Amino acid sequence: MGNNFQNYEKFRKQTNHKFCQNARKIWTWSIRKWTDLDRHSLYLK
């Protein structure tokens, strides 16, 4: 029982880490996209 719980915790932490990495990637990508859009709108003015 205890071993299963440890394995589950390890698995949960790994997936959490992966999820955080993906979220950060999407977040930075969207920020980059928005800053690019801002730059383009500045060029258009």
ChimeraX attribute file (.defattr): number of C-alpha atoms within 10 A of each C-alpha:
attribute: neighborCount
match mode: 1-to-1
recipient: residues
	/A:1	5
	/A:2	7
	/A:3	8
	/A:4	9
	/A:5	10
	/A:6	11
	/A:7	11
	/A:8	12
	/A:9	12
	/A:10	12
	/A:11	12
	/A:12	12
	/A:13	12
	/A:14	12
	/A:15	12
	/A:16	12
	/A:17	12
	/A:18	12
	/A:19	12
	/A:20	12
	/A:21	12
	/A:22	12
	/A:23	12
	/A:24	12
	/A:25	12
	/A:26	12
	/A:27	12
	/A:28	12
	/A:29	12
	/A:30	12
	/A:31	12
	/A:32	12
	/A:33	12
	/A:34	12
	/A:35	12
	/A:36	12
	/A:37	12
	/A:38	12
	/A:39	11
	/A:40	11
	/A:41	10
	/A:42	9
	/A:43	8
	/A:44	7
	/A:45	5
